[in-house]
Amino acid sequence: MTVAIDSDKLMGFVFKAVDEVGATLNAALVVMGDRLGFYQSLADHGPTTPAELAERTNTDQHYTREWLNAQAAGGFVEYDASTGRYTLPPEQTVAMTDPNSPAYLPGFFQIALGTVQHTTETIEAARSGAGVGWHEHTSDVHVGCERFFRPSYNANLLPSWLPALDGVVAKLERGAKVADIGCGHGASTVLMAEAFPKSRFTGSDYHQASIETARQRAAGLGERVTFEVAAANQFSGSGYDLVTTFDALHDMGDPVGAAKHVREALAPDGTWLLVEPMAGDHVEDNLNPVGRAYYGFSTLLCTPASLSQPVGLALGTQAGPARIQDVTTAAGFSRFRTVAQTPFNLVFEVRP
């Protein structure tokens, strides 16, 4: 059967593909600019020539010239042909240089670049149905993940997400017992511990290297914060007033088993704060830029991570509220509600 080809549509797709290749390369260029201080230098000094950027960052002018041109072509910086200078606009300055802004993006590019470095292993895993563990990835994945999510936690956890939970802030102020499951580098654990000095916090993660970093980050907080290497269905302790899980449930091999363990570890009136990536319940709900990025991470990072663990349920990064609620219901929880959301996250309150 012969299918007529619309040549205009074909060339439109070709040029879309060209843009995609440029975007793929730009992930590496952003990490390069972040690590070499290019963005910060542009933010500090305003309109800059390649020679000036090279001098200020102690790099080679050939590289700064090509990097600036690539950034200008992609709309990350602006180029003035009359002066030969490049400027980082104020909005991009916030997004690329301010780690305290919820719009801070270098970590997003870093985790993306780290993720694609293991594409060969993921392709082989797809053939066999095996997984690729979180611990098997480059540190760019682990560091980039924290750098991407931490600004959102800083902006939302204390002023918005915790207050949205019924009675939880009052408990934390009086002195509560808290477990942070899948804590990674401990950004969320430390943030809560600093805000609520009367409470006690235990962070856990199966990744040894992440726990070592978390312990370093918590130095100075004393015995109020402890960290342990433990899978999500094996963390220690009981009688917790609050359990938190940030952007980790969908990565777990056995999320139902983890949820059951949370149910057992909670106090009778305890609360589980469950934060997951923004997603709708149907594929068509997620056919947008955020969904596209998350489906990419799901294919190359999160689903392989789940498949590398016992059970290997592979919820996927875009599981959606209904599937997350099914997990909590199967674990014995009876109350589930969405209490907040951001462009990148959904926040759930789960109770016995």
N, C-alpha and C positions, 0 to 999 in steps of 0.2 A: 504494500500500500504506500503510495507516494503522498507525502504531506507537504503542502505548500509552505514555503518559508517566507516570512515577512522580513525583508532585508533590513528595514529600519529597526525592527525589534531586535534582530540579530545583532546589529552594530550597537544598539543601545545596551544590550547585555554585555557585549565585549568591553565597552567602555566602563560599565559597572564593574566588571571583573578587573580592569586596570586599576580602578579606584580601590578595589579590595586588596590587590597586591600592595599598593601604596600604604594602605592602612596596616597590613600585616608587617611591613617593614618599619612602619612608624612606631610600633610597640617597642622595638629595639632602640629606635632613635630617641624615644622619650626616656627610656631607662638610661641611655647614654647621657642625655642632657641632664638628667637628675643626678647621676653619679659624678659627672665632671663639673657640676656646678654651673652649667650654662644658663639654666632658667633663673637661678638665683642672681647671677651676675647681671643678666638682662633686667631683672626686677630692680636691682640696686642702682644701676647706672643709666637706665633709659636707653634712647637710641644709640646703637652700637654698630661698629663695623666688624667684619670677621677678624681683622688684625687686632682690634681692641679686645674682643672676646677671647682670643687666643692668649694675649698677654695677661689679661686679668685672671684667667683660669689655668695658666701654665700648660697650655696645650698647643698643638700644631695648627697653624692657620689654614692649611689645606682642609683639615677636618672641620674646623669651625665654619669655613665658607660653605662647604657642601651641606653640613648639618643645618645651618641657617636657611639655605635655599630650600631644603626639603621641608623645614618647618613653615616657611612662608608659603610654599605651594599647598601645604595642608591646612593653612589657616590658623596655625598655632601662633605664629608671629606675623607682624606686618612689615612690609618692605617699602621703603621710600626710594624710588628710582632716582630722584633728583639729588639725593645725598648719599646713596649707597649704604644707608643705615637700616637696621632692623630693630623693631620695638616689640616688646611683650605687652600686649594690652592689659589694662587693669583687671579685667575678668579672668584672663588666662593667668595673670600673676597670682590671683587668689587660688585658682584651681591647681597650679603647678608648684607653688612655693609656700603655701600656708598650711602646715600640718594640723592646725587647730580648726580649719574650716571643714564643715561637712561635705564641701565640694572638692576636697583635696583628692587628686587623681593619680599621682605617681605610683602608688601601691597597686592600683587596678592594672596598670600596664605591666608592673613588675610580676604580678602573679600570672598574668596572661603569658608573658614571655617565658616564665619558668615552666608553665604548663605545656607549652608547645615543644619545649626541649625534649620531652619524652614521647613525642608522637610515634616514633618507631616502635617503642614498647607497647603503646596503646593499640596500634594497628595489629600487632601480634596477639595481644590480649583479646581483641575483637574477633579474631579468627578462632581462638580456642575457647572463648567465654570466661577466661580467667580475669583477674583484676590487676591493678597497679596500685600499691598501697601509698597512702599519704607520705609515709616515711621514706618511700623510694624516690621521691621527687627532690629536685634541687632546692636549696635554701631560698631561692627567689620565690618559690611557691609559699613557703611558710612565712617569710618576712613580708612578702607582698600582700598576703592575706590579711595580716594584722594591720599593715599600713593602710589598706583600703577600708577595712571595717572600723578601725579604732576611731577615726574622726566622727563617724556616725554615732558610735556609742558615746563618745564625749559630748556630742551635741544633744542626744536624745534620752540616754538612759536615766540620768538623774532628774532632769526637768519634766520629762514626758512619760517614759515607759513605766518606771517604777510607780509614780503617782497614779497611773491608770489602773493599777492593781488594787483590789479591795483590801484596805487595812495594812498593806505591806510596809509602807514607809514608816508608819507609827511603830511597827514591830522592830524595824531596823534601827530606829532612833532609840528605842528602849534597850535594845540588845538582842539580836536574833542570831540564829545558827543558819549559815548559808553554804550551799554547795554549788560550785560553778563547774558544770560538766562539759568536757570538750573545750577546756579553757585556752588551749594553745599557749601563746606567750603570756597569758594572764592579764591582758589589757583590761578586760571587763572586771576581773576579780580585784585588781588593784584599784580601779576607779571606784568601785563600791566600797572597798575597805577604807579608802581615804575619806569618803563622804560619811561613813557611819562607824566612828571609832569604838562604839560600844558593842558592835557585832563581831562575830567570828566567821571567818571565811575559809573554805577548803576548795581549792581548784584541782581538777584532775584531767588528765589527757593520756591517751595511750602512747603518745610520741615522746620518748625520753628527752630528745634534744629541746623540744618546746618547753617541757617542764623545767629543764635546767635554766633556760632563759627566763621563765616566769619567776623562778626563785630569785634570780638576780634583780628583776624588776621590783620585787616586793621587799628588797633589803631596806631596812629602816622601819618596817611596819611591825616587826617583832612577831610574837606568837599569835597575833590576831589573824595572820594569814599563813596557811600552810599549803603545800602542793604535793601531789602524789602522782606516780605513774600508774594509771589504772584504766582499763576499758570502761566504757559507759555503763555496762551492766555489772561492774565489779567495784565501783568506787565505794570507799568505806564510810562508816558513820550512819546515824539514823536520827530521827526526831528533828529533821531540818524544817525550819520555818519557811525557808525559801530555797528552791532549786532553780538554777538558771542554765539555759543552754542556748548559746548564740551561734547561729549559722552552722550548726554541726549535726543535727539530727539526720538530715538527708544523706550525710556522708557515712553513716553508720551501717555496718553489715546487718545488724539486728536491732532496728529502731524500736520494735515492739518489746523486745527483751530489755532494752535500755529504759523504755518508758515504764515497764513493770518494776524495774529496780528503783526508779525514781518514786513510783507510787509507794513502794515498801519503805523507802528512806524518809518520806515526808512525815511530818507531824500530822495528826488528824485534821488540823485546820490549816495545814500548810498550802503553799502556792508554788506552782511551777511556771516560771516565766520562760516561754519558748519563742525564740526569735528565728525566723526562717526567711529565705530570699523571697522577694516580692514575686507572686505568681497567682494566676487565676486557675480555676479548676479544669478548664478546657484548653486544648491546644490553641484554638483560635483566640483565646484571651491573651496569649503570650506572644503573639506574632507582632512584636514591637521591638525597639532597640534594646531595652533591658532584657526582655525575654530572649532575644537573639544571643546576647552575651552570655546569659545564664545557661541556655541550652548548649552553647559551646563549651562552657566550663563543665556542664553535666556530662557531656560526651567524653571529654578528654581528662577530667580530673575527678569529679564527684562520684559518678557511677562506677568508674574503675576502682575507686577507693572502697566503695561499699562491696563490690564483688570480690575484693581481696580479703574480706573478713568472713567469719562464719555466718551462715544464713545467706548473706549477700542479697538482701531484699531489693536494693537498688531503687530507692524511691525516686531519685532524680532531683536535680536542683529546682525544677519547676513542678514539684509535687502538687502544690496548691492546698488551700485550707481544708477541703473535704478529705483528702488522703491523709493529711496530718491529723485531723480529728479522728479518722478511723484508727490510726495508730494509738492515740491516747485512749479511745474507747476500748480497744482490744486489751489495753493494759489495765483496765479497771477504773479509769477516771470517768466521772459523770458530768463534769462541767467544763465547757470549752467555749471561749469567746475571743473574738478579735478586739484588741483594746487600742491598737495604734498601727500606723503604717507610715513608711517613707517611700520615696521612689525606688528604694532598693530592698526594703524589708517589710515583712508582716510580723506583728507582735501579738502573741496569744497568751491569754491567762488560762491555765489548766488547773483544775482543782479536783480533789477526791469526790 
